[in-house]
């Protein structure tokens, strides 16, 4: 086989591999908007039907049409202050995208944060099952510098609270891609309010 034929074969093989990879990625996000809307609609229905007593919600005060849903994984100091919009806070978090195949296989009660190894994680500042303050570093934020859903939920948390949070795309990154977060993505967060550094 000549060098010319080998080069042509290598180019075709490269195009095939790239094409397969793009097809796999595209199929992973097929009907992404509808799937994410369905996920939030399902969470809303569970809340409205009161079939999961561990599910709560707060209204997004910057987008009153939207609700942010959450489950309490751990309660902190309920006598502590809660942050306000201009507070600075230290937070442990892990952000994930939905995956219906993973969610459908969870045991009840369903906590998506337990399945984080099987979900697409788009950002995190701790790597194990639980934040380890001796090894992991919380991130310092001003509450109002974050996406609506994250800003809203922090204002309801006490120091030490750890919540699993579901944010609709309208209170997240909206209709634009943001890094590996596709447009119309519902966001699932594991959030621990470690402390408030400036109330």
C-alpha positions as CSV (number, residue, x, y, z in Angstrom):
1,X,0.0,0.0,0.0
2,X,1.4,3.4,-1.0
3,X,2.0,6.3,1.4
4,X,-0.8,8.1,-0.5
5,X,-3.3,5.3,0.2
6,X,-2.2,5.1,3.9
7,X,-2.6,8.8,4.3
8,X,-6.1,8.7,2.7
9,X,-7.1,5.8,4.9
10,X,-5.9,7.7,8.1
11,X,-7.9,10.8,7.1
12,X,-11.0,8.7,6.5
13,X,-10.6,6.9,9.8
14,X,-10.1,10.2,11.6
15,X,-13.3,11.6,10.0
16,X,-15.2,8.5,10.9
17,X,-14.1,8.6,14.6
18,X,-14.9,12.3,14.8
19,X,-18.3,11.7,13.2
20,X,-19.1,8.9,15.7
21,X,-18.0,11.1,18.6
22,X,-20.2,14.0,17.4
23,X,-23.1,11.7,16.8
24,X,-22.8,10.2,20.4
25,X,-22.6,13.7,21.9
26,X,-25.6,14.9,19.8
27,X,-27.7,11.9,20.8
28,X,-26.8,12.4,24.4
29,X,-28.4,15.9,24.1
30,X,-31.2,15.0,21.8
31,X,-34.4,16.8,22.7
32,X,-32.5,18.4,25.5
33,X,-34.9,21.3,26.1
34,X,-37.9,19.1,26.3
35,X,-36.2,16.6,28.5
36,X,-35.1,19.2,31.0
37,X,-38.5,20.9,31.0
38,X,-40.0,17.4,31.7
39,X,-37.6,16.9,34.5
40,X,-38.6,20.1,36.3
41,X,-42.3,19.5,35.5
42,X,-41.9,16.0,37.1
43,X,-40.3,17.5,40.2
44,X,-43.1,20.1,40.3
45,X,-45.8,17.4,40.1
46,X,-44.2,15.5,42.9
47,X,-44.2,18.6,45.0
48,X,-47.8,19.5,44.1
49,X,-49.1,16.0,44.8
50,X,-47.1,15.9,48.0
51,X,-45.8,12.4,47.2
52,X,-42.3,13.2,48.5
53,X,-42.5,14.8,52.0
54,X,-38.7,15.6,51.7
55,X,-39.2,17.9,48.7
56,X,-39.5,21.7,49.3
57,X,-39.4,24.7,47.1
58,X,-38.8,28.5,47.1
59,X,-39.8,31.0,44.6
60,X,-37.1,32.7,42.5
61,X,-37.5,36.3,43.5
62,X,-35.8,37.5,40.3
63,X,-38.0,35.4,38.1
64,X,-41.3,35.0,39.9
65,X,-42.6,32.4,37.4
66,X,-39.9,29.9,38.6
67,X,-39.4,27.8,41.6
68,X,-36.3,26.2,43.0
69,X,-36.8,22.8,44.5
70,X,-34.7,21.2,47.2
71,X,-34.2,18.3,49.6
72,X,-32.5,18.6,52.9
73,X,-29.5,16.2,53.1
74,X,-28.3,17.6,56.4
75,X,-29.5,20.3,58.7
76,X,-27.0,22.8,60.1
77,X,-27.4,25.4,62.9
78,X,-31.0,26.5,62.5
79,X,-30.3,29.4,64.9
80,X,-27.6,30.9,62.7
81,X,-28.3,33.8,60.3
82,X,-29.1,33.2,56.7
83,X,-27.2,35.1,54.0
84,X,-28.7,38.1,52.2
85,X,-28.0,39.2,48.6
86,X,-24.8,41.0,49.5
87,X,-23.4,38.5,52.0
88,X,-20.2,36.7,51.3
89,X,-20.3,33.0,51.9
90,X,-18.1,29.9,51.8
91,X,-19.8,27.1,50.0
92,X,-19.0,23.5,49.1
93,X,-20.9,22.5,45.9
94,X,-21.1,20.0,43.1
95,X,-23.1,20.8,39.9
96,X,-24.5,18.1,37.7
97,X,-26.7,17.7,34.6
98,X,-29.7,15.4,34.4
99,X,-29.5,11.8,33.1
100,X,-32.8,10.0,33.0
101,X,-31.3,6.5,32.8
102,X,-29.4,7.1,36.0
103,X,-32.3,8.8,37.7
104,X,-34.7,6.0,36.8
105,X,-32.5,3.4,38.5
106,X,-32.3,5.2,41.9
107,X,-33.7,3.5,45.0
108,X,-36.4,5.5,46.9
109,X,-36.1,7.9,48.5
110,X,-34.4,9.3,45.4
111,X,-31.4,11.6,45.9
112,X,-29.5,12.4,42.7
113,X,-26.4,13.5,44.7
114,X,-25.9,9.8,45.6
115,X,-25.5,9.0,41.9
116,X,-23.0,11.8,41.2
117,X,-20.4,9.4,39.8
118,X,-22.8,8.5,37.0
119,X,-23.9,12.0,36.2
120,X,-22.1,14.7,34.1
121,X,-20.5,17.0,36.7
122,X,-19.9,20.4,35.3
123,X,-18.3,22.0,38.4
124,X,-17.3,21.0,41.9
125,X,-15.0,22.0,44.7
126,X,-15.0,18.6,46.6
127,X,-14.4,15.2,45.1
128,X,-15.6,12.5,47.5
129,X,-19.1,11.7,48.7
130,X,-18.9,14.4,51.3
131,X,-17.0,17.7,51.7
132,X,-14.0,17.3,53.8
133,X,-13.0,20.7,55.3
134,X,-9.6,19.3,56.3
135,X,-8.8,18.6,52.6
136,X,-11.3,20.4,50.4
137,X,-11.6,24.1,50.2
138,X,-14.9,25.9,50.1
139,X,-15.4,28.6,47.5
140,X,-16.1,32.2,48.6
141,X,-19.0,33.9,46.8
142,X,-21.0,37.1,47.1
143,X,-24.5,35.7,47.0
144,X,-25.8,38.0,44.3
145,X,-22.9,37.1,41.9
146,X,-24.4,33.7,41.1
147,X,-27.1,32.4,38.8
148,X,-30.6,33.2,40.1
149,X,-31.4,29.7,41.4
150,X,-28.1,29.5,43.4
151,X,-28.6,33.0,44.7
152,X,-32.1,32.3,45.8
153,X,-31.4,29.0,47.6
154,X,-28.5,30.4,49.6
155,X,-30.7,33.0,51.1
156,X,-32.7,30.2,52.8
157,X,-29.8,28.1,54.1
158,X,-28.4,28.2,57.6
159,X,-24.7,27.5,58.2
160,X,-24.1,23.8,58.0
161,X,-27.1,23.0,55.9
162,X,-26.5,20.6,53.0
163,X,-29.2,20.6,50.3
164,X,-29.8,18.8,47.0
165,X,-31.2,21.5,44.7
166,X,-33.0,21.4,41.4
167,X,-32.8,24.6,39.3
168,X,-34.9,25.1,36.1
169,X,-32.9,26.5,33.1
170,X,-34.8,29.8,33.4
171,X,-33.2,30.3,36.8
172,X,-29.9,28.8,35.7
173,X,-27.9,29.6,32.5
174,X,-31.0,30.0,30.3
175,X,-31.0,29.5,26.6
176,X,-27.3,30.0,26.0
177,X,-24.5,27.4,26.3
178,X,-22.1,28.1,29.2
179,X,-19.0,25.9,29.0
180,X,-20.1,22.3,29.1
181,X,-23.5,23.4,30.3
182,X,-25.9,23.1,27.3
183,X,-28.6,25.7,26.8
184,X,-31.9,24.7,28.5
185,X,-30.1,22.7,31.2
186,X,-31.8,22.0,34.4
187,X,-29.1,22.0,37.1
188,X,-28.8,19.7,40.0
189,X,-26.6,20.9,42.9
190,X,-25.2,19.5,46.1
191,X,-24.7,22.6,48.2
192,X,-23.3,23.0,51.7
193,X,-23.3,26.4,53.3
194,X,-20.0,26.2,55.2
195,X,-20.1,29.6,56.7
196,X,-21.0,33.3,56.2
197,X,-17.9,35.4,56.1
198,X,-19.6,38.8,55.7
199,X,-23.3,39.2,56.5
